[in-house]
């Protein structure tokens, strides 16, 4: 279970105690997985999924309201950047305090708390669609609450260490406006509660969404699906790479019926815990991604990575096209011939039939749980390694902020 709010002393103490058992022992409240959607691509592949942002890049990977008033496919577009004075001119003093200085409005006072109309809640700073009205629920906390975002790409999660607690802060992915916090006490199907400030949001009725529609840019992206142990760790590694728009934890190598954590963790399916990397092929190549992968996991141990044992933890490359297959084969041949590893490489090369995003609580896990024992012992060293070994490829600031 994720750590959302507890004192640092208690959190660190528990983390040290949990180092005793280093296997990837996770909450298994599966909420199901479905095949990912497929926005405009540079290569064939499957999946869209959850965004964790593009680091400090001037571009973001988001969904917008199109001219027809519909939610677009994921696109790459510029961030909205304004000076402090420009923000003060656009926002009320209270909106500025909350969105630009991470403030919080008083409980039970927000203007959107009781709103029950059908429509979309947008970012007050840039009109990015954030939450649908059908995901809103009465939490009794005094703030508008939602069990899922309208587009997971549009909300950015980061650790919040203020007030002696570890929480997950939620910001707008396009303009960095502070929205609220994320907690794990929400209703089904996600079990999440996005606790938002009314002052950070703008409500637009469904029939009026065309009025806030904007031009949808053409986007060139590529995808790669790989596996190499716990997907939390692999996801965290590739979130560090500049040119990577999104990394989604999920399942590959099996069918839809068994694409859930309860089934996969039994070791009785053909699925591997995998990640889908959505990236800019003009900035980072497929071969470079494979190079990072083989530097941050052990491709010589069959069906295991460290203390994580089972076929779901196998080292694998899932190719979505003949070109990817050929590139992967050439890479595996080169690295085998180089004798980089003392033992034979056992990485499997498998066709990608479908990629299934994992349950919501698995996404962006390292960022949400920086003090978990497994994260500190297994994932964090991998992140440190990639930032040290690939200095010319990583984002200026680590995706695992303020560790």
C-alpha positions as a LaTeX table, in Angstrom:
\begin{tabular}{lrrr}
\hline
Residue & $x$ (\AA) & $y$ (\AA) & $z$ (\AA) \\
\hline
Unk1 & 0.00 & 0.00 & 0.00 \\
Unk2 & 1.28 & 3.44 & $-0.85$ \\
Unk3 & 2.51 & 5.87 & 1.77 \\
Unk4 & 0.48 & 9.06 & 1.39 \\
Unk5 & 0.56 & 10.74 & 4.79 \\
Unk6 & 2.62 & 9.92 & 7.86 \\
Unk7 & 5.42 & 11.57 & 9.75 \\
Unk8 & 8.87 & 11.33 & 8.26 \\
Unk9 & 10.23 & 9.66 & 11.37 \\
Unk10 & 7.68 & 6.88 & 11.20 \\
Unk11 & 8.05 & 6.52 & 7.43 \\
Unk12 & 11.83 & 6.25 & 7.55 \\
Unk13 & 11.66 & 3.80 & 10.44 \\
Unk14 & 9.24 & 1.57 & 8.60 \\
Unk15 & 11.37 & 1.80 & 5.46 \\
Unk16 & 14.42 & 0.56 & 7.33 \\
Unk17 & 12.48 & $-2.30$ & 8.84 \\
Unk18 & 11.09 & $-3.30$ & 5.48 \\
Unk19 & 14.57 & $-3.67$ & 4.02 \\
Unk20 & 14.58 & $-7.11$ & 5.61 \\
Unk21 & 12.20 & $-8.39$ & 2.95 \\
Unk22 & 13.21 & $-7.06$ & $-0.44$ \\
Unk23 & 10.85 & $-8.99$ & $-2.71$ \\
Unk24 & 8.33 & $-6.95$ & $-4.68$ \\
Unk25 & 5.46 & $-7.56$ & $-2.23$ \\
Unk26 & 2.65 & $-5.23$ & $-3.23$ \\
Unk27 & $-0.99$ & $-4.54$ & $-2.55$ \\
Unk28 & $-3.04$ & $-6.77$ & $-4.82$ \\
Unk29 & $-6.41$ & $-5.05$ & $-4.98$ \\
Unk30 & $-6.75$ & $-5.48$ & $-8.72$ \\
Unk31 & $-9.10$ & $-3.12$ & $-10.53$ \\
Unk32 & $-8.58$ & $-4.65$ & $-13.96$ \\
Unk33 & $-6.65$ & $-3.68$ & $-17.05$ \\
Unk34 & $-7.67$ & $-3.05$ & $-20.62$ \\
Unk35 & $-5.76$ & $-2.67$ & $-23.87$ \\
Unk36 & $-4.19$ & 0.76 & $-24.21$ \\
Unk37 & $-5.40$ & 3.18 & $-26.85$ \\
Unk38 & $-3.31$ & 4.24 & $-29.79$ \\
Unk39 & $-2.76$ & 7.95 & $-30.64$ \\
Unk40 & $-0.94$ & 9.16 & $-33.75$ \\
Unk41 & 2.31 & 7.20 & $-33.97$ \\
Unk42 & 5.64 & 7.19 & $-35.70$ \\
Unk43 & 5.73 & 3.40 & $-35.29$ \\
Unk44 & 3.17 & 0.65 & $-34.89$ \\
Unk45 & 2.43 & $-0.30$ & $-31.31$ \\
Unk46 & $-0.25$ & $-0.34$ & $-28.68$ \\
Unk47 & $-1.20$ & 1.80 & $-25.75$ \\
Unk48 & $-1.46$ & 5.26 & $-24.32$ \\
Unk49 & $-1.98$ & 5.16 & $-20.55$ \\
Unk50 & $-0.83$ & 7.23 & $-17.61$ \\
Unk51 & 1.46 & 10.18 & $-17.84$ \\
Unk52 & 4.09 & 11.17 & $-15.40$ \\
Unk53 & 5.12 & 14.25 & $-17.33$ \\
Unk54 & 8.15 & 15.18 & $-19.39$ \\
Unk55 & 10.36 & 16.45 & $-16.62$ \\
Unk56 & 11.54 & 20.03 & $-17.15$ \\
Unk57 & 11.04 & 19.92 & $-20.94$ \\
Unk58 & 9.21 & 22.80 & $-22.62$ \\
Unk59 & 6.88 & 20.26 & $-24.24$ \\
Unk60 & 4.13 & 18.21 & $-22.61$ \\
Unk61 & 2.21 & 15.08 & $-23.55$ \\
Unk62 & $-1.47$ & 15.78 & $-22.84$ \\
Unk63 & $-5.04$ & 15.56 & $-24.13$ \\
Unk64 & $-7.00$ & 18.71 & $-24.92$ \\
Unk65 & $-10.57$ & 19.64 & $-25.79$ \\
Unk66 & $-10.77$ & 19.65 & $-29.60$ \\
Unk67 & $-12.86$ & 22.09 & $-31.69$ \\
Unk68 & $-15.80$ & 19.66 & $-31.52$ \\
Unk69 & $-15.79$ & 19.74 & $-27.73$ \\
Unk70 & $-14.35$ & 16.22 & $-27.44$ \\
Unk71 & $-11.30$ & 14.95 & $-25.60$ \\
Unk72 & $-8.45$ & 14.55 & $-28.06$ \\
Unk73 & $-5.93$ & 11.75 & $-28.34$ \\
Unk74 & $-2.63$ & 12.38 & $-26.51$ \\
Unk75 & $-0.57$ & 15.05 & $-28.27$ \\
Unk76 & 2.74 & 16.81 & $-27.71$ \\
Unk77 & 2.48 & 20.57 & $-27.31$ \\
Unk78 & 4.27 & 23.47 & $-25.59$ \\
Unk79 & 3.94 & 24.05 & $-21.87$ \\
Unk80 & 2.09 & 27.16 & $-20.77$ \\
Unk81 & 4.70 & 29.39 & $-19.15$ \\
Unk82 & 3.97 & 32.86 & $-17.76$ \\
Unk83 & 5.71 & 35.30 & $-15.47$ \\
Unk84 & 4.48 & 35.90 & $-11.94$ \\
Unk85 & 3.04 & 39.24 & $-13.01$ \\
Unk86 & 1.22 & 37.66 & $-15.95$ \\
Unk87 & $-0.32$ & 35.04 & $-13.66$ \\
Unk88 & $-1.43$ & 37.73 & $-11.21$ \\
Unk89 & $-3.22$ & 39.56 & $-14.01$ \\
Unk90 & $-5.05$ & 36.40 & $-15.14$ \\
Unk91 & $-5.98$ & 35.00 & $-11.74$ \\
Unk92 & $-7.75$ & 36.28 & $-8.66$ \\
Unk93 & $-5.55$ & 36.70 & $-5.56$ \\
Unk94 & $-6.95$ & 33.48 & $-4.08$ \\
Unk95 & $-6.49$ & 31.54 & $-7.33$ \\
Unk96 & $-2.91$ & 32.79 & $-7.52$ \\
Unk97 & $-2.19$ & 31.84 & $-3.91$ \\
Unk98 & $-3.45$ & 28.30 & $-4.41$ \\
Unk99 & $-2.27$ & 27.48 & $-7.93$ \\
Unk100 & 1.08 & 29.29 & $-8.00$ \\
Unk101 & 2.21 & 28.96 & $-4.35$ \\
Unk102 & 0.69 & 25.52 & $-3.54$ \\
Unk103 & $-1.93$ & 26.93 & $-1.21$ \\
Unk104 & $-5.11$ & 25.25 & 0.05 \\
Unk105 & $-8.59$ & 26.71 & 0.28 \\
Unk106 & $-10.60$ & 26.37 & 3.50 \\
Unk107 & $-12.62$ & 23.16 & 3.79 \\
Unk108 & $-16.32$ & 23.28 & 2.84 \\
Unk109 & $-15.90$ & 26.75 & 1.30 \\
Unk110 & $-15.08$ & 25.96 & $-2.34$ \\
Unk111 & $-17.56$ & 27.10 & $-4.95$ \\
Unk112 & $-17.49$ & 23.77 & $-6.81$ \\
Unk113 & $-17.86$ & 21.50 & $-3.79$ \\
Unk114 & $-21.62$ & 21.01 & $-4.22$ \\
Unk115 & $-21.74$ & 21.29 & $-8.01$ \\
Unk116 & $-23.65$ & 18.37 & $-9.55$ \\
Unk117 & $-24.04$ & 19.55 & $-13.15$ \\
Unk118 & $-22.78$ & 17.41 & $-16.03$ \\
Unk119 & $-19.62$ & 18.66 & $-17.64$ \\
Unk120 & $-15.86$ & 18.93 & $-17.40$ \\
Unk121 & $-13.59$ & 20.49 & $-14.80$ \\
Unk122 & $-10.71$ & 22.35 & $-16.47$ \\
Unk123 & $-7.50$ & 23.87 & $-15.15$ \\
Unk124 & $-8.10$ & 27.49 & $-14.16$ \\
Unk125 & $-4.68$ & 28.39 & $-15.53$ \\
Unk126 & $-4.74$ & 26.89 & $-19.04$ \\
Unk127 & $-8.11$ & 25.17 & $-19.71$ \\
Unk128 & $-6.58$ & 21.69 & $-19.75$ \\
Unk129 & $-9.37$ & 19.12 & $-19.12$ \\
Unk130 & $-8.82$ & 17.49 & $-15.74$ \\
Unk131 & $-11.93$ & 15.72 & $-14.40$ \\
Unk132 & $-15.33$ & 14.64 & $-15.68$ \\
Unk133 & $-18.40$ & 15.25 & $-13.57$ \\
Unk134 & $-19.22$ & 11.52 & $-13.57$ \\
Unk135 & $-16.01$ & 10.85 & $-11.61$ \\
Unk136 & $-16.96$ & 13.29 & $-8.84$ \\
Unk137 & $-18.14$ & 11.92 & $-5.52$ \\
Unk138 & $-19.02$ & 13.17 & $-2.05$ \\
Unk139 & $-16.02$ & 12.38 & 0.15 \\
Unk140 & $-17.08$ & 14.35 & 3.22 \\
Unk141 & $-13.65$ & 15.98 & 3.38 \\
Unk142 & $-14.76$ & 19.48 & 2.40 \\
Unk143 & $-13.04$ & 19.59 & $-1.00$ \\
Unk144 & $-14.22$ & 18.50 & $-4.48$ \\
Unk145 & $-13.19$ & 14.86 & $-4.87$ \\
Unk146 & $-12.79$ & 12.66 & $-7.95$ \\
Unk147 & $-11.90$ & 8.98 & $-8.26$ \\
Unk148 & $-10.05$ & 9.39 & $-11.59$ \\
Unk149 & $-8.91$ & 12.14 & $-13.98$ \\
Unk150 & $-10.50$ & 12.71 & $-17.35$ \\
Unk151 & $-7.07$ & 12.11 & $-18.88$ \\
Unk152 & $-4.32$ & 10.69 & $-16.74$ \\
Unk153 & $-1.77$ & 12.42 & $-18.99$ \\
Unk154 & $-3.08$ & 15.79 & $-17.81$ \\
Unk155 & $-2.27$ & 15.49 & $-14.11$ \\
Unk156 & 1.28 & 15.39 & $-12.81$ \\
Unk157 & 2.15 & 13.67 & $-9.55$ \\
Unk158 & 5.09 & 14.59 & $-7.36$ \\
Unk159 & 6.08 & 13.91 & $-3.75$ \\
Unk160 & 5.11 & 16.59 & $-1.23$ \\
Unk161 & 7.21 & 16.56 & 1.93 \\
Unk162 & 5.67 & 19.64 & 3.55 \\
Unk163 & 4.24 & 19.74 & 7.08 \\
Unk164 & 6.25 & 16.70 & 8.19 \\
Unk165 & 4.29 & 14.36 & 5.91 \\
Unk166 & 4.81 & 12.42 & 2.71 \\
Unk167 & 1.93 & 13.08 & 0.33 \\
Unk168 & 1.34 & 13.03 & $-3.41$ \\
Unk169 & 0.77 & 16.48 & $-4.85$ \\
Unk170 & $-1.25$ & 16.88 & $-8.05$ \\
Unk171 & $-0.38$ & 19.63 & $-10.54$ \\
Unk172 & $-1.59$ & 20.53 & $-14.01$ \\
Unk173 & 0.70 & 18.91 & $-16.56$ \\
Unk174 & 0.57 & 21.88 & $-18.95$ \\
Unk175 & 0.95 & 24.96 & $-16.73$ \\
Unk176 & 2.15 & 23.49 & $-13.41$ \\
Unk177 & $-0.78$ & 24.93 & $-11.47$ \\
Unk178 & $-1.17$ & 23.31 & $-8.06$ \\
Unk179 & $-4.48$ & 21.45 & $-7.98$ \\
Unk180 & $-4.54$ & 19.44 & $-4.75$ \\
Unk181 & $-3.43$ & 16.04 & $-3.45$ \\
Unk182 & $-3.99$ & 12.36 & $-4.18$ \\
Unk183 & $-5.02$ & 9.85 & $-1.51$ \\
Unk184 & $-5.72$ & 6.11 & $-1.57$ \\
Unk185 & $-9.07$ & 6.17 & 0.28 \\
Unk186 & $-11.39$ & 6.67 & $-2.69$ \\
Unk187 & $-14.21$ & 4.49 & $-4.04$ \\
Unk188 & $-14.06$ & 1.79 & $-6.68$ \\
Unk189 & $-13.03$ & 1.25 & $-9.37$ \\
Unk190 & $-9.74$ & 3.06 & $-8.66$ \\
Unk191 & $-9.65$ & 3.32 & $-4.87$ \\
Unk192 & $-8.20$ & 6.81 & $-5.33$ \\
Unk193 & $-9.33$ & 10.24 & $-4.16$ \\
Unk194 & $-8.13$ & 13.28 & $-6.07$ \\
Unk195 & $-8.76$ & 15.99 & $-3.48$ \\
Unk196 & $-8.90$ & 19.25 & $-5.43$ \\
Unk197 & $-9.22$ & 22.96 & $-4.69$ \\
Unk198 & $-12.27$ & 24.62 & $-6.27$ \\
Unk199 & $-10.14$ & 27.69 & $-6.98$ \\
Unk200 & $-7.83$ & 25.58 & $-9.17$ \\
Unk201 & $-10.69$ & 24.46 & $-11.39$ \\
Unk202 & $-13.10$ & 25.91 & $-13.93$ \\
Unk203 & $-16.33$ & 24.04 & $-14.63$ \\
Unk204 & $-17.72$ & 23.92 & $-18.18$ \\
Unk205 & $-21.04$ & 22.26 & $-19.02$ \\
Unk206 & $-20.92$ & 19.53 & $-21.67$ \\
Unk207 & $-22.90$ & 21.63 & $-24.14$ \\
Unk208 & $-20.38$ & 24.48 & $-23.82$ \\
Unk209 & $-17.17$ & 22.50 & $-24.30$ \\
Unk210 & $-16.85$ & 23.56 & $-27.96$ \\
Unk211 & $-16.27$ & 27.11 & $-26.70$ \\
Unk212 & $-13.01$ & 26.04 & $-25.04$ \\
Unk213 & $-11.92$ & 23.76 & $-27.89$ \\
Unk214 & $-8.45$ & 24.25 & $-29.36$ \\
Unk215 & $-6.48$ & 23.14 & $-32.39$ \\
Unk216 & $-5.01$ & 19.65 & $-31.93$ \\
Unk217 & $-1.41$ & 19.47 & $-33.18$ \\
Unk218 & $-0.07$ & 16.52 & $-35.12$ \\
Unk219 & 2.23 & 14.45 & $-32.94$ \\
Unk220 & 5.04 & 12.10 & $-33.88$ \\
Unk221 & 5.71 & 9.54 & $-31.17$ \\
Unk222 & 7.06 & 6.01 & $-30.94$ \\
Unk223 & 6.57 & 3.21 & $-28.44$ \\
Unk224 & 8.70 & 0.45 & $-27.01$ \\
Unk225 & 7.59 & $-2.36$ & $-24.71$ \\
Unk226 & 10.20 & $-4.10$ & $-22.56$ \\
Unk227 & 10.38 & $-6.15$ & $-19.37$ \\
Unk228 & 13.06 & $-6.76$ & $-16.79$ \\
Unk229 & 11.76 & $-7.46$ & $-13.30$ \\
Unk230 & 9.42 & $-5.32$ & $-11.22$ \\
Unk231 & 7.73 & $-2.78$ & $-13.47$ \\
Unk232 & 7.96 & $-0.12$ & $-10.74$ \\
Unk233 & 11.74 & $-0.10$ & $-11.16$ \\
Unk234 & 11.78 & $-0.20$ & $-14.96$ \\
Unk235 & 9.22 & 2.61 & $-15.11$ \\
Unk236 & 11.28 & 4.77 & $-12.74$ \\
Unk237 & 14.43 & 4.27 & $-14.83$ \\
Unk238 & 12.88 & 5.39 & $-18.11$ \\
Unk239 & 11.06 & 8.35 & $-16.57$ \\
Unk240 & 14.57 & 9.82 & $-16.24$ \\
Unk241 & 15.36 & 9.77 & $-19.96$ \\
Unk242 & 15.06 & 13.00 & $-21.90$ \\
Unk243 & 12.75 & 12.54 & $-24.86$ \\
Unk244 & 10.55 & 10.05 & $-23.02$ \\
Unk245 & 7.04 & 11.46 & $-22.74$ \\
Unk246 & 5.45 & 8.73 & $-20.65$ \\
Unk247 & 6.14 & 5.33 & $-19.13$ \\
Unk248 & 3.25 & 3.00 & $-18.28$ \\
Unk249 & 3.50 & $-0.08$ & $-16.09$ \\
Unk250 & 1.50 & $-3.01$ & $-17.43$ \\
Unk251 & 1.38 & $-6.56$ & $-18.70$ \\
Unk252 & 2.53 & $-8.10$ & $-21.99$ \\
Unk253 & 2.82 & $-11.62$ & $-23.36$ \\
Unk254 & $-0.59$ & $-12.91$ & $-22.32$ \\
Unk255 & $-4.29$ & $-12.36$ & $-22.91$ \\
Unk256 & $-6.82$ & $-9.87$ & $-21.57$ \\
Unk257 & $-8.47$ & $-12.33$ & $-19.18$ \\
Unk258 & $-5.31$ & $-12.64$ & $-17.08$ \\
Unk259 & $-4.04$ & $-9.05$ & $-17.45$ \\
Unk260 & $-4.39$ & $-8.15$ & $-13.79$ \\
Unk261 & $-1.99$ & $-8.17$ & $-10.86$ \\
Unk262 & $-3.65$ & $-11.00$ & $-8.93$ \\
Unk263 & $-3.32$ & $-13.36$ & $-11.89$ \\
Unk264 & 0.10 & $-12.23$ & $-13.11$ \\
Unk265 & 1.70 & $-12.29$ & $-9.66$ \\
Unk266 & 0.74 & $-15.96$ & $-9.30$ \\
Unk267 & 3.29 & $-16.80$ & $-11.98$ \\
Unk268 & 0.72 & $-18.97$ & $-13.75$ \\
Unk269 & 0.10 & $-16.69$ & $-16.75$ \\
Unk270 & 2.26 & $-16.00$ & $-19.79$ \\
Unk271 & 2.36 & $-12.28$ & $-18.95$ \\
Unk272 & 5.49 & $-10.39$ & $-17.96$ \\
Unk273 & 5.45 & $-7.26$ & $-15.84$ \\
Unk274 & 6.37 & $-4.82$ & $-18.60$ \\
Unk275 & 6.48 & $-1.12$ & $-19.35$ \\
Unk276 & 5.43 & 0.81 & $-22.39$ \\
Unk277 & 7.74 & 3.72 & $-23.18$ \\
Unk278 & 6.26 & 6.56 & $-25.22$ \\
Unk279 & 9.05 & 8.66 & $-26.66$ \\
Unk280 & 10.21 & 11.15 & $-29.26$ \\
Unk281 & 12.14 & 9.14 & $-31.88$ \\
Unk282 & 13.94 & 12.32 & $-33.00$ \\
Unk283 & 15.40 & 12.78 & $-29.52$ \\
Unk284 & 16.09 & 9.24 & $-28.33$ \\
Unk285 & 16.40 & 6.09 & $-30.43$ \\
Unk286 & 15.05 & 2.60 & $-29.88$ \\
Unk287 & 18.62 & 1.29 & $-29.62$ \\
Unk288 & 19.46 & 3.87 & $-26.96$ \\
Unk289 & 16.47 & 2.75 & $-24.90$ \\
Unk290 & 17.67 & $-0.86$ & $-25.12$ \\
Unk291 & 21.14 & 0.25 & $-24.03$ \\
Unk292 & 19.68 & 1.90 & $-20.93$ \\
Unk293 & 17.58 & $-1.18$ & $-20.20$ \\
Unk294 & 20.51 & $-3.57$ & $-20.34$ \\
Unk295 & 22.56 & $-1.30$ & $-18.09$ \\
Unk296 & 19.88 & $-1.25$ & $-15.38$ \\
Unk297 & 18.73 & $-4.88$ & $-15.11$ \\
Unk298 & 20.35 & $-8.33$ & $-15.25$ \\
Unk299 & 19.57 & $-10.04$ & $-18.58$ \\
Unk300 & 21.40 & $-13.23$ & $-17.56$ \\
Unk301 & 19.02 & $-14.54$ & $-14.89$ \\
Unk302 & 16.08 & $-16.53$ & $-16.21$ \\
Unk303 & 12.69 & $-15.60$ & $-14.76$ \\
Unk304 & 14.08 & $-13.46$ & $-11.96$ \\
Unk305 & 15.57 & $-10.13$ & $-10.98$ \\
Unk306 & 17.16 & $-10.23$ & $-7.55$ \\
Unk307 & 14.62 & $-11.50$ & $-5.03$ \\
Unk308 & 11.74 & $-11.17$ & $-7.50$ \\
Unk309 & 11.31 & $-14.68$ & $-8.91$ \\
Unk310 & 8.87 & $-16.03$ & $-11.49$ \\
Unk311 & 8.21 & $-15.90$ & $-15.25$ \\
Unk312 & 6.46 & $-12.54$ & $-14.78$ \\
Unk313 & 9.87 & $-11.06$ & $-13.92$ \\
Unk314 & 11.63 & $-12.31$ & $-17.04$ \\
Unk315 & 13.89 & $-10.16$ & $-19.18$ \\
Unk316 & 12.08 & $-9.55$ & $-22.47$ \\
Unk317 & 11.81 & $-7.29$ & $-25.48$ \\
Unk318 & 8.37 & $-7.17$ & $-27.11$ \\
Unk319 & 8.56 & $-6.05$ & $-30.74$ \\
Unk320 & 5.61 & $-4.39$ & $-32.48$ \\
Unk321 & 7.03 & $-4.38$ & $-35.99$ \\
Unk322 & 9.54 & $-6.19$ & $-38.18$ \\
Unk323 & 11.85 & $-3.20$ & $-37.89$ \\
Unk324 & 11.81 & $-3.36$ & $-34.09$ \\
Unk325 & 12.45 & $-7.09$ & $-34.26$ \\
Unk326 & 15.50 & $-6.63$ & $-36.46$ \\
Unk327 & 16.86 & $-3.81$ & $-34.31$ \\
Unk328 & 16.40 & $-5.88$ & $-31.15$ \\
Unk329 & 18.01 & $-8.94$ & $-32.71$ \\
Unk330 & 21.01 & $-6.90$ & $-33.80$ \\
Unk331 & 21.32 & $-5.35$ & $-30.35$ \\
Unk332 & 21.16 & $-8.73$ & $-28.59$ \\
Unk333 & 23.74 & $-10.14$ & $-30.98$ \\
Unk334 & 26.11 & $-7.21$ & $-30.44$ \\
Unk335 & 25.86 & $-7.25$ & $-26.67$ \\
Unk336 & 26.36 & $-11.03$ & $-26.57$ \\
Unk337 & 29.45 & $-10.77$ & $-28.78$ \\
Unk338 & 30.85 & $-7.95$ & $-26.65$ \\
Unk339 & 31.01 & $-10.24$ & $-23.59$ \\
Unk340 & 29.67 & $-7.38$ & $-21.46$ \\
Unk341 & 28.06 & $-10.01$ & $-19.26$ \\
Unk342 & 29.98 & $-13.04$ & $-17.98$ \\
Unk343 & 26.93 & $-15.31$ & $-18.20$ \\
Unk344 & 24.79 & $-15.96$ & $-21.31$ \\
Unk345 & 21.97 & $-13.50$ & $-22.01$ \\
Unk346 & 18.54 & $-15.07$ & $-21.58$ \\
Unk347 & 16.41 & $-12.11$ & $-22.69$ \\
Unk348 & 13.49 & $-13.30$ & $-24.79$ \\
Unk349 & 12.40 & $-11.59$ & $-28.01$ \\
Unk350 & 8.61 & $-11.83$ & $-28.24$ \\
Unk351 & 5.96 & $-10.40$ & $-30.58$ \\
Unk352 & 3.78 & $-7.75$ & $-28.97$ \\
Unk353 & 0.18 & $-8.86$ & $-29.38$ \\
Unk354 & $-1.24$ & $-6.38$ & $-26.87$ \\
Unk355 & $-0.08$ & $-4.20$ & $-24.00$ \\
Unk356 & $-2.40$ & $-3.92$ & $-20.99$ \\
Unk357 & $-1.85$ & $-1.01$ & $-18.58$ \\
Unk358 & $-1.64$ & $-2.17$ & $-14.97$ \\
Unk359 & $-3.94$ & $-1.08$ & $-12.17$ \\
Unk360 & $-3.90$ & 2.60 & $-11.17$ \\
Unk361 & $-2.01$ & 2.03 & $-7.92$ \\
Unk362 & 0.99 & 0.63 & $-9.81$ \\
Unk363 & 1.49 & 3.71 & $-11.98$ \\
Unk364 & 4.21 & 6.17 & $-10.97$ \\
Unk365 & 4.77 & 4.05 & $-7.87$ \\
Unk366 & 8.33 & 5.13 & $-7.10$ \\
Unk367 & 7.39 & 8.81 & $-7.16$ \\
Unk368 & 4.40 & 8.19 & $-4.92$ \\
Unk369 & 6.27 & 6.01 & $-2.45$ \\
Unk370 & 9.84 & 7.33 & $-2.13$ \\
Unk371 & 10.31 & 5.90 & 1.38 \\
Unk372 & 9.01 & 2.38 & 0.79 \\
Unk373 & 11.69 & $-0.17$ & 1.67 \\
Unk374 & 11.59 & $-1.87$ & $-1.73$ \\
Unk375 & 11.79 & 1.48 & $-3.51$ \\
Unk376 & 14.80 & 2.62 & $-1.48$ \\
Unk377 & 16.60 & $-0.71$ & $-1.79$ \\
Unk378 & 15.89 & $-1.65$ & $-5.41$ \\
Unk379 & 14.38 & 1.17 & $-7.49$ \\
Unk380 & 16.32 & 4.18 & $-6.18$ \\
Unk381 & 19.77 & 2.65 & $-6.92$ \\
Unk382 & 18.64 & 1.99 & $-10.50$ \\
Unk383 & 17.53 & 5.62 & $-10.89$ \\
Unk384 & 20.84 & 6.82 & $-9.44$ \\
Unk385 & 22.72 & 4.51 & $-11.80$ \\
Unk386 & 20.97 & 5.73 & $-14.94$ \\
Unk387 & 21.54 & 9.37 & $-13.99$ \\
Unk388 & 25.22 & 8.68 & $-13.39$ \\
Unk389 & 25.90 & 6.39 & $-16.36$ \\
Unk390 & 23.81 & 8.25 & $-18.95$ \\
Unk391 & 24.38 & 11.88 & $-17.98$ \\
Unk392 & 23.96 & 13.06 & $-21.56$ \\
Unk393 & 20.57 & 11.34 & $-21.91$ \\
Unk394 & 18.71 & 12.18 & $-18.70$ \\
Unk395 & 16.33 & 15.02 & $-17.98$ \\
Unk396 & 17.82 & 18.04 & $-16.16$ \\
Unk397 & 15.82 & 17.19 & $-13.04$ \\
Unk398 & 15.03 & 13.72 & $-11.80$ \\
Unk399 & 11.43 & 12.58 & $-12.13$ \\
Unk400 & 11.81 & 11.29 & $-8.55$ \\
Unk401 & 11.95 & 14.79 & $-7.14$ \\
Unk402 & 13.27 & 15.73 & $-3.69$ \\
Unk403 & 14.30 & 12.20 & $-2.77$ \\
\hline
\end{tabular}
